[in-house]
Amino acid sequence: MTLAFHMMPLVGTILLLASRRVSLLSAGVAGMALALITMVAAQPSAGPALALTAVKAGEGAWLAWHAMSIIAAGLLFHRAFEARGALSAAVAQENRRRGVFVACFLVGPFAESVTGFGVGLVVALATLRSMGLPPVQSAALGLFSQVLAAWGAMGVGSRVGAELIGVSFTELGTASALLMAVVLPCLLPVFWGLIHASGLRSSLRDRAADVALLFCLAGLIWLTNRFVAPELGGGLATAILLVTVEGPRLLRSGGGMGELVRRLWPYGLLIAGLMATRLLPPLSDWTGRWLVLDPFDGLAPLALLRHPATWLVLIAGILLTGLPTAEVGRVVRGAVRAALVPMAATLVFVEFATFMAASGGAAMFGNAWRELAGRFAVLASPVFGAAAGMLTGSNTASNALMMHIQLSLAAESGLPSILIAAVQTVAGSICTMLTPGRIVLAAGLVGLERSEGAIYRRALPIGLATILALLAVIVVMTGIKAGGLV
């Protein structure tokens, strides 16, 4: 089979997405159908083709369900939280500059990590609007809420990426967290430029504090991924820093901390429940053995009592208790309707990736690119990841499209495959903020019409800084490898 034939699913999907004439779901369906055709065509006869199709379709659906269940449960949790009275995102600040930093790097990413699907952008912009910043600048600054998208919605996209390549969620999450220690500080010059254009100034002390806090954030994300649970990487790290940074001021304000606790208890219970089921013996031992679903004999077993979806549904049920039956029905129906498209898109793209990997197309593309670019082929890894994130607007879809190709780039570079997988995850996740849907949402939230181009121009450097930071990591690691130090 020729390379052109095997790459038809990926190229066709990218062209459809780039045209902006079809939805993410429609493009994914087309790509999945083409990937299925290439996989079947690679089989010697109809019998093996049908058997392989059934097995791979089942495996893909099982992998996708891990993410689909979190999507549905996360949206139900968010709708139930709103029904009980959403947390006011406006954090009163004596220092507006500090307030902008908190909104962009702590409040917004916390909301995105726990719920996902752009909720962090909504929360961050609610805070920024209250500070009287120019609308265009506010919209661009609000997109920083997506910098921890690799852990968005309890790490859905990263979980899928890990399962697709057969590594543990903890391993990929920890490697991604290490990269964030490089990426996050590199985003600060863009942040400083945007707040300067908004009329806010940064002293040397302010900038030093920003760098220190982001290193602390990266360190907490790594510790959480390594020793607690990767799905809590973004939520727990930002929560700790948010309390540390804002707690003293709220205590001085009198009553502020109590009000914050009353509003945030669902998030606290969610984090505590997930931590307890993993770290607190004998509960951690019991939840790891009971109600574990493993239909494909070791392929991504699902421990129901530890799974984020279980806890999201449980707490949503608590939030809905006492509400009128009609209101509960409205909340549930709204969550189901909102979940249908992202769940379907997740299923389609994971099936797409499964079929394409089985057909050998990903490996073939990697070989062809290496032959063309030689020893420089792996340098394209951050660009491929970022492009997939921008095109799809989903870190799940980005990982599904590119992860196997990224591993083929790593195969002959001499670099650890987990490093390139983490580069794909981080680049693809952060650059979902640059998808047109996110830009349009940001424009709508700040009350701008036909200003998407102005917002995009201000936000594009965030993606460029991410690519350059990850490229620098690859160059350094390649140099170390060439020097025989690893």
ZAMARGU-4260 file (C-alpha; in steps of 0.2 Angstrom, whole numbers, plus 5000, padded with zeros to 4 digits):
<rodrens>
0) 5000/5000/5000 | 5007/5017/4996 | 5010/5031/5009 | 4997/5042/5000 | 4984/5029/5003
5) 4988/5027/5021 | 4989/5045/5024 | 4972/5049/5016 | 4962/5048/5033 | 4974/5060/5042
10) 4976/5072/5027 | 4958/5072/5023 | 4953/5076/5041 | 4965/5090/5042 | 4959/5098/5026
15) 4941/5097/5032 | 4945/5105/5048 | 4955/5118/5040 | 4941/5122/5028 | 4930/5127/5043
20) 4915/5121/5032 | 4912/5106/5043 | 4911/5102/5061 | 4925/5093/5072 | 4913/5079/5073
25) 4909/5078/5054 | 4927/5079/5050 | 4931/5065/5063 | 4918/5054/5056 | 4925/5056/5038
30) 4942/5052/5045 | 4937/5037/5055 | 4928/5030/5039 | 4944/5032/5029 | 4955/5025/5042
35) 4943/5010/5043 | 4945/5008/5024 | 4964/5008/5025 | 4964/4996/5039 | 4953/4983/5030
40) 4962/4985/5014 | 4978/4980/5022 | 4971/4963/5027 | 4974/4948/5016 | 4955/4943/5016
45) 4938/4947/5022 | 4938/4935/5037 | 4953/4943/5045 | 4947/4960/5041 | 4930/4958/5049
50) 4938/4950/5065 | 4951/4964/5066 | 4938/4978/5063 | 4927/4970/5078 | 4942/4969/5090
55) 4949/4987/5086 | 4932/4995/5086 | 4928/4987/5103 | 4945/4992/5110 | 4943/5010/5103
60) 4926/5012/5111 | 4932/5006/5128 | 4947/5018/5128 | 4935/5032/5123 | 4923/5028/5136
65) 4935/5033/5150 | 4935/5050/5143 | 4916/5051/5137 | 4911/5046/5155 | 4921/5061/5162
70) 4914/5073/5149 | 4896/5069/5154 | 4899/5068/5172 | 4909/5084/5172 | 4895/5094/5163
75) 4882/5087/5175 | 4893/5093/5189 | 4895/5110/5182 | 4877/5112/5178 | 4872/5106/5196
80) 4885/5118/5203 | 4877/5133/5193 | 4860/5128/5198 | 4865/5130/5217 | 4873/5147/5213
85) 4889/5147/5204 | 4905/5154/5212 | 4907/5173/5208 | 4923/5173/5198 | 4926/5191/5203
90) 4940/5191/5216 | 4941/5208/5224 | 4959/5215/5223 | 4968/5230/5230 | 4981/5226/5217
95) 4973/5225/5200 | 4989/5218/5193 | 4990/5204/5205 | 4971/5200/5202 | 4975/5198/5183
100) 4988/5186/5187 | 4977/5176/5199 | 4963/5175/5186 | 4974/5170/5172 | 4985/5157/5180
105) 4976/5151/5195 | 4957/5154/5195 | 4954/5150/5177 | 4966/5135/5176 | 4958/5128/5192
110) 4940/5129/5184 | 4947/5122/5168 | 4956/5107/5176 | 4941/5102/5187 | 4927/5104/5174
115) 4935/5108/5157 | 4927/5112/5140 | 4931/5131/5141 | 4923/5134/5158 | 4940/5141/5164
120) 4939/5154/5150 | 4922/5159/5156 | 4927/5160/5174 | 4943/5170/5170 | 4934/5183/5160
125) 4921/5186/5173 | 4935/5191/5184 | 4945/5201/5171 | 4929/5211/5166 | 4927/5217/5184
130) 4944/5225/5183 | 4940/5237/5170 | 4953/5231/5157 | 4951/5234/5139 | 4940/5221/5131
135) 4952/5215/5118 | 4966/5213/5131 | 4954/5205/5143 | 4949/5192/5130 | 4967/5188/5125
140) 4972/5187/5144 | 4957/5176/5147 | 4965/5163/5136 | 4979/5160/5148 | 4965/5150/5158
145) 4969/5136/5145 | 4987/5134/5149 | 4984/5118/5160 | 4972/5111/5147 | 4983/5095/5147
150) 4974/5092/5164 | 4958/5099/5159 | 4942/5090/5163 | 4952/5079/5175 | 4965/5075/5162
155) 4953/5067/5149 | 4965/5071/5134 | 4981/5065/5142 | 4972/5049/5149 | 4967/5045/5131
160) 4985/5049/5124 | 4992/5037/5138 | 4980/5023/5134 | 4983/5025/5115 | 5002/5022/5117
165) 5001/5009/5131 | 5010/5019/5145 | 5002/5024/5162 | 4993/5040/5165 | 5005/5044/5179
170) 5020/5042/5167 | 5013/5053/5154 | 5006/5066/5166 | 5023/5067/5176 | 5033/5069/5160
175) 5021/5083/5154 | 5022/5091/5171 | 5041/5092/5169 | 5039/5101/5153 | 5027/5114/5161
180) 5042/5119/5172 | 5050/5126/5155 | 5034/5131/5146 | 5025/5141/5160 | 5040/5154/5163
185) 5041/5156/5144 | 5023/5162/5143 | 5026/5176/5156 | 5034/5189/5143 | 5018/5187/5133
190) 5008/5190/5149 | 5018/5205/5154 | 5016/5212/5136 | 4997/5211/5137 | 4995/5218/5154
195) 5007/5232/5150 | 4995/5236/5134 | 4981/5236/5147 | 4989/5250/5157 | 4996/5240/5171
200) 5014/5240/5176 | 5026/5227/5182 | 5040/5230/5194 | 5055/5219/5195 | 5048/5212/5211
205) 5031/5208/5203 | 5040/5199/5189 | 5051/5189/5201 | 5035/5184/5210 | 5027/5179/5194
210) 5041/5168/5190 | 5042/5160/5207 | 5024/5156/5208 | 5024/5148/5191 | 5039/5137/5196
215) 5029/5133/5211 | 5014/5128/5201 | 5024/5117/5189 | 5032/5109/5204 | 5015/5106/5213
220) 5008/5099/5196 | 5023/5087/5195 | 5021/5081/5213 | 5003/5078/5211 | 5005/5068/5195
225) 5019/5058/5203 | 5013/5054/5220 | 4994/5058/5221 | 4984/5056/5205 | 4987/5063/5188
230) 4969/5069/5185 | 4971/5080/5200 | 4987/5088/5193 | 4980/5105/5188 | 4965/5106/5200
235) 4975/5102/5216 | 4990/5112/5212 | 4980/5128/5207 | 4969/5126/5222 | 4984/5125/5234
240) 4992/5141/5226 | 4975/5150/5226 | 4973/5147/5244 | 4991/5152/5248 | 4990/5168/5237
245) 4973/5174/5241 | 4970/5166/5258 | 4979/5179/5269 | 4970/5193/5260 | 4953/5185/5262
250) 4957/5182/5281 | 4961/5200/5283 | 4945/5205/5274 | 4934/5196/5287 | 4922/5183/5282
255) 4929/5181/5265 | 4937/5164/5268 | 4921/5157/5275 | 4911/5163/5260 | 4924/5155/5248
260) 4923/5139/5258 | 4904/5138/5257 | 4904/5141/5238 | 4919/5129/5234 | 4915/5114/5245
265) 4910/5104/5230 | 4927/5106/5222 | 4935/5102/5239 | 4925/5086/5241 | 4929/5081/5224
270) 4947/5082/5226 | 4947/5075/5244 | 4937/5060/5238 | 4949/5056/5223 | 4964/5058/5234
275) 4957/5047/5248 | 4953/5033/5236 | 4971/5033/5230 | 4981/5037/5245 | 4972/5032/5261
280) 4973/5014/5266 | 4964/5003/5268 | 4951/5013/5257 | 4964/5014/5243 | 4967/4996/5243
285) 4949/4992/5243 | 4944/5004/5229 | 4958/4997/5218 | 4951/4979/5219 | 4932/4981/5219
290) 4921/4985/5205 | 4936/4986/5192 | 4930/4984/5174 | 4943/4975/5163 | 4934/4969/5147
295) 4949/4968/5136 | 4961/4959/5148 | 4973/4973/5154 | 4968/4986/5141 | 4965/5002/5152
300) 4955/4994/5167 | 4942/5005/5175 | 4941/5006/5194 | 4924/5013/5196 | 4926/5018/5214
305) 4942/5028/5209 | 4936/5035/5193 | 4933/5054/5192 | 4916/5052/5183 | 4909/5042/5198
310) 4914/5056/5210 | 4907/5070/5199 | 4890/5061/5197 | 4890/5058/5216 | 4893/5076/5221
315) 4881/5082/5207 | 4868/5072/5215 | 4871/5080/5232 | 4870/5097/5224 | 4854/5093/5216
320) 4846/5086/5232 | 4832/5097/5238 | 4829/5106/5221 | 4812/5105/5213 | 4810/5090/5202
325) 4807/5100/5187 | 4823/5110/5190 | 4833/5094/5192 | 4826/5087/5176 | 4831/5103/5167
330) 4849/5102/5174 | 4851/5084/5169 | 4843/5086/5151 | 4854/5101/5149 | 4870/5092/5154
335) 4865/5077/5142 | 4862/5088/5127 | 4878/5098/5130 | 4888/5081/5132 | 4882/5073/5116
340) 4893/5081/5104 | 4909/5081/5113 | 4906/5063/5118 | 4903/5058/5100 | 4918/5067/5094
345) 4929/5059/5107 | 4923/5041/5102 | 4925/5045/5083 | 4943/5052/5085 | 4949/5038/5097
350) 4942/5025/5084 | 4950/5035/5071 | 4967/5033/5080 | 4964/5015/5084 | 4961/5011/5065
355) 4975/5021/5059 | 4987/5013/5070 | 4981/4996/5066 | 4983/5000/5047 | 5001/5005/5049
360) 4998/5022/5042 | 5005/5032/5057 | 5022/5022/5056 | 5023/5024/5037 | 5021/5043/5039
365) 5034/5044/5052 | 5046/5034/5041 | 5043/5046/5026 | 5045/5062/5037 | 5061/5055/5044
370) 5068/5051/5027 | 5064/5069/5021 | 5070/5078/5036 | 5083/5067/5042 | 5090/5070/5060
375) 5079/5086/5061 | 5063/5076/5059 | 5059/5076/5078 | 5060/5095/5078 | 5043/5096/5070
380) 5035/5087/5085 | 5029/5103/5094 | 5023/5110/5078 | 5013/5095/5074 | 5005/5094/5091
385) 5001/5113/5091 | 4993/5112/5074 | 4982/5097/5079 | 4977/5107/5094 | 4973/5122/5085
390) 4963/5113/5071 | 4953/5102/5083 | 4951/5113/5098 | 4952/5097/5108 | 4967/5089/5117
395) 4958/5072/5116 | 4957/5074/5097 | 4974/5081/5095 | 4982/5066/5104 | 4971/5054/5095
400) 4977/5061/5078 | 4995/5064/5082 | 5001/5052/5096 | 5006/5037/5085 | 5015/5049/5072
405) 5024/5057/5086 | 5030/5041/5093 | 5036/5036/5075 | 5046/5053/5075 | 5054/5048/5092
410) 5059/5030/5086 | 5075/5035/5077 | 5079/5051/5085 | 5086/5043/5101 | 5075/5053/5112
415) 5064/5044/5125 | 5047/5041/5117 | 5038/5047/5133 | 5047/5064/5131 | 5040/5066/5113
420) 5023/5060/5119 | 5023/5073/5133 | 5028/5087/5120 | 5013/5081/5109 | 5002/5082/5125
425) 5007/5099/5131 | 5008/5108/5113 | 4992/5101/5108 | 4983/5105/5124 | 4989/5123/5126
430) 4986/5127/5108 | 4968/5122/5109 | 4966/5140/5115 | 4969/5146/5098 | 4955/5137/5089
435) 4942/5148/5082 | 4929/5142/5094 | 4939/5148/5109 | 4942/5165/5101 | 4924/5167/5096
440) 4919/5162/5114 | 4931/5175/5121 | 4925/5189/5110 | 4907/5185/5115 | 4911/5185/5133
445) 4918/5202/5133 | 4904/5209/5122 | 4915/5211/5106 | 4908/5208/5088 | 4919/5205/5073
450) 4935/5207/5084 | 4941/5189/5083 | 4956/5194/5072 | 4962/5207/5085 | 4960/5194/5099
455) 4969/5181/5089 | 4984/5192/5085 | 4986/5196/5103 | 4984/5177/5108 | 4995/5170/5095
460) 5011/5173/5104 | 5005/5162/5118 | 5006/5147/5106 | 5022/5153/5098 | 5030/5154/5115
465) 5024/5136/5119 | 5031/5129/5103 | 5048/5138/5105 | 5050/5132/5123 | 5046/5114/5118
470) 5058/5115/5103 | 5072/5121/5115 | 5069/5106/5126 | 5070/5094/5111 | 5086/5103/5105
475) 5094/5102/5122 | 5090/5084/5124 | 5096/5080/5106 | 5112/5088/5110 | 5114/5079/5127
480) 5110/5063/5118 | 5123/5067/5104 | 5136/5070/5118 | 5133/5053/5125 | 5126/5060/5142
485) 5110/5050/5141
</rodrens>
